[in-house]
Structure formats: structure tokens, C-alpha cells
Amino acid sequence: MDVPVNVVVAVDGTSGSGKSSTCRAVADRLGLRYLDTGAQYRAITWWMLAQGVDVHDAAAVAVRAGEPVLESGTDPLAPAITVDGRDVSVEIRSDEVNAAVSPVSAVPEVRSRLVALQRAIIAPAEGLQGGIVVEGRDIGSVVWPQAELKVYLTADPAARAARRALENGGADVTATQESLLARDRIDSGRAVAPLTMADGAVHVDSTELTLDEVVDVVVGLVMERR
């Protein structure tokens, strides 16, 4: 498949809309690198909890935001993230981290540090290391607004809740939906880099689509940029 050599695909969207599965599949199909920026915010949240930092105290989080050493793998088939050399891919998906990631992500010092890290990872796509698919909530609007393709992926709240509950081993769908909507409110209302559809982004609603169909749509959009 003739993929644009150094294309950057920025995929933003709401929790539970299928960003991770879509982005990994698109990157794999097109032979691109992959970056999950949400995992970075989860990793720094996990570190704060492990260090006993009050995640609801923005000042306390800000003071320590520069301490943990984060490394993100970019293989779409085996994405990994380490904190101070420890693989935390499993730990960052815990209920405790789920409940704490939004307040930590809203701290400007955290966002500033991670945006710089994300840009450093994306930047080689400008050279000889090939393109990348990047997922998050502010990729097309803040992190890499010059991306060749910007996608805003959403789904109906009920569909998102059903998917997330299934991922979590059959969790209560109603409670899951309330949690997702609360996360949406925090992410969309924060002062720094709120969740929003970037200028020029293509809105893809995955409510009635299978994963393969969503991947086909995004791959088709990438190929249009040839």
C-alpha cells in the first residue's frame, strides 16, 4: 500500500469511542508507528498515586510532574509504557487510575511536560523513520495541529458505555456511562487543552460501525492524502 512517507494521523475523541483499537489497527495496516498519549497521562497518574501524592491537589501534582521517567513504545502490535524503567501497561488500566486520571491530566504542568514528550516522539516522522498514528484528546488541536490527517472519533454514550463495560469484564453499563460522561465534562471543560474537534478534522461517528469499518474509513482518509 502506497502510504504517504511521513504522514502524521491525529485521532482525538471521547472515552470509549474506539480510539485505541482503531489507531493500533490503522497503524498496523499501513506500517506506521503508534502513540497512545492517554497511556502517558495514565502512567503519570499511576506514579502520583504510588508516591502518595494527592491527585486532587493540583499544586502538589505540579511540583512533582517532572520527576517520573516515562518511555512509550510505538509498535502498534505491542504498545508498551514504562515509568522509571518499570512496565506499567497493566497497572495504568486499574479503577484507581481511571478515577484519578482526569484531575491529573488537567494540571498545566503535567500537560506541558507530556506535550513536549509527545512532540519529540512524533517529530521523527518528519524525517526518515516513517509516519505515525497518534491518539488522544488534543493531538489535532494542540500537540500536532499540522497533522496531514485529523480525525475526531465519537460514538453515542450508550454504545461507548456498552463497549467499555465489556472491556472491563461485564461492568455495570449505567455506572460506566455515568463515569464516561463525567470524564467528558472534565476533559471538555478544563482550562488547558480541552477536548475539542480540531479545525479541519474529519468527524467519524463509530456508533453504528464495526471496528473493521472504522479502520477502513480512517485508512481511506489517509490514502486520500497521498
C-alpha positions in Angstrom: 0.0 0.0 0.0 1.5 3.3 -1.1 1.3 5.3 2.2 2.5 8.9 2.4 6.0 8.5 3.8 5.9 10.8 6.8 2.2 11.2 7.4 1.0 12.1 10.9 -2.5 10.9 11.7 -4.0 12.7 14.7 -7.0 10.9 16.2 -8.9 12.6 19.0 -12.2 11.7 20.6 -14.2 10.8 23.6 -13.5 7.9 26.0 -14.9 4.6 24.8 -15.3 5.7 21.2 -12.8 3.1 20.0 -9.7 5.3 19.5 -7.1 2.8 20.8 -8.3 -0.2 18.8 -8.8 1.9 15.7 -5.4 3.6 15.9 -3.5 0.4 16.5 -5.2 -1.4 13.6 -4.7 1.6 11.2 -1.0 1.8 12.2 -0.5 -1.9 11.7 -2.3 -2.0 8.4 -0.3 1.0 7.0 3.0 0.1 8.5 3.1 3.2 10.7 4.2 3.8 14.3 1.6 4.3 17.0 1.5 6.5 20.1 -1.1 6.3 22.9 -0.9 9.7 24.6 -3.7 8.7 27.0 -1.4 5.9 28.4 1.2 8.6 29.2 -1.3 10.6 31.3 -2.4 7.3 33.0 1.2 6.4 33.7 2.0 9.7 35.4 -1.3 9.4 37.3 -0.2 5.9 38.4 3.1 7.3 39.6 1.4 10.0 41.6 -0.8 7.5 43.3 2.2 5.2 44.0 4.1 8.2 45.6 1.1 9.1 47.8 0.5 12.4 46.0 -3.0 13.8 46.5 -4.2 13.8 42.9 -6.9 16.4 43.7 -4.2 18.9 44.9 -3.1 20.5 41.6 -0.2 22.3 43.3 1.1 19.0 44.7 0.8 17.3 41.4 2.5 20.2 39.6 5.5 20.2 41.9 6.3 16.5 41.1 5.2 16.4 37.5 8.8 16.4 36.2 10.1 13.5 38.3 9.0 10.3 36.7 10.8 9.0 33.7 8.3 7.9 31.0 9.1 5.9 27.9 6.4 5.0 25.3 6.8 2.2 22.8 5.5 2.8 19.3 4.8 -0.7 18.0 1.1 -0.9 17.3 1.1 -4.7 17.9 2.9 -4.4 21.3 2.4 -0.9 22.7 4.3 -0.5 26.0 4.8 2.2 28.5 7.3 2.3 31.3 7.8 4.5 34.3 11.3 4.7 35.8 12.0 1.5 33.8 9.0 -0.4 35.0 6.4 -1.7 32.6 3.0 -0.3 33.9 0.9 -1.3 30.9 -1.5 -3.3 33.2 -1.4 -1.1 36.2 -2.5 2.0 34.4 -5.8 0.4 33.5 -6.9 0.0 37.1 -10.1 1.5 38.6 -7.9 3.7 40.8 -6.1 5.2 37.9 -9.4 5.5 35.9 -10.8 7.7 38.8 -7.7 9.9 39.1 -6.5 10.5 35.5 -8.8 13.4 34.7 -7.7 15.7 37.6 -4.1 14.8 37.0 -4.4 15.5 33.2 -5.9 18.9 33.9 -2.8 20.2 35.7 -1.0 22.5 33.3 2.5 21.4 34.3 1.6 17.8 33.5 0.2 18.7 30.1 3.2 20.9 29.3 5.6 18.1 30.1 3.7 15.4 28.2 3.0 17.6 25.2 6.8 18.2 24.8 7.4 14.4 25.1 4.7 13.6 22.6 6.1 16.1 20.1 9.6 14.6 20.5 8.2 11.2 19.6 6.1 12.5 16.7 8.9 14.6 15.3 11.0 11.8 13.7 8.0 11.2 11.3 9.2 14.4 9.7 12.5 12.6 8.8 13.3 9.1 7.8 11.6 7.0 10.4 8.1 6.8 8.8 4.7 8.1 9.8 2.8 7.7 13.0 -0.8 7.4 14.2 -1.3 9.4 17.4 -4.4 9.1 19.6 -5.5 11.4 22.4 -7.8 14.3 23.2 -5.8 17.3 22.0 -3.5 15.9 19.3 -5.0 17.8 16.3 -5.7 21.0 18.3 -2.6 21.4 20.4 0.1 18.7 20.1 0.4 18.5 16.3 -2.1 20.8 14.6 -0.1 20.5 11.3 -1.0 16.8 11.0 -1.8 15.7 7.5 -5.0 14.0 8.7 -7.0 14.9 11.8 -9.9 12.6 12.9 -12.4 13.2 15.6 -13.8 9.9 16.7 -17.0 9.7 18.7 -19.9 7.3 19.5 -23.3 7.5 21.2 -22.8 7.5 25.0 -24.8 4.2 25.4 -22.6 2.5 22.8 -19.5 3.8 24.4 -20.6 2.5 27.8 -21.5 -0.9 26.5 -18.1 -1.3 24.9 -16.2 -0.1 27.9 -18.2 -2.3 30.3 -17.5 -5.3 28.1 -13.8 -4.4 28.1 -14.0 -4.3 31.9 -15.4 -7.8 32.2 -19.1 -7.0 32.2 -19.1 -4.0 34.5 -22.4 -2.2 35.1 -23.3 -0.3 31.9 -25.3 2.5 33.6 -22.5 3.2 36.1 -19.9 3.0 33.2 -21.9 5.5 31.2 -22.1 8.0 34.1 -18.3 7.7 34.5 -17.7 8.3 30.8 -19.9 11.3 30.8 -18.2 12.7 33.9 -14.9 12.3 32.2 -16.2 14.1 29.1 -17.3 17.0 31.2 -13.9 17.3 32.9 -11.9 16.9 29.6 -14.1 19.3 27.7 -14.2 21.9 30.4 -10.6 22.1 31.6 -8.8 25.4 31.1 -5.8 23.9 29.3 -6.1 21.9 26.0 -9.8 20.9 26.4 -11.2 18.0 24.4 -12.5 19.6 21.2 -12.7 18.8 17.5 -9.7 20.4 15.8 -10.0 22.7 12.8 -10.0 20.7 9.7 -10.7 17.4 11.5 -13.0 14.7 9.9 -15.7 13.6 12.3 -16.2 9.9 12.3 -19.2 8.5 14.4 -18.5 4.9 15.2 -21.8 4.1 16.9 -23.2 2.0 14.0 -19.9 0.8 12.7 -17.8 -2.3 13.4 -14.1 -1.8 14.3 -13.1 -3.0 10.8 -15.5 -0.5 9.2 -14.0 2.4 11.3 -10.5 1.3 10.4 -11.5 1.2 6.7 -12.8 4.7 6.9 -9.6 6.1 8.5 -7.3 4.2 6.2 -9.3 5.5 3.2 -8.8 9.1 4.6 -5.1 8.5 4.9 -4.8 7.2 1.4 -6.6 10.3 0.1 -3.7 12.3 1.4 -1.3 10.6 -1.0 
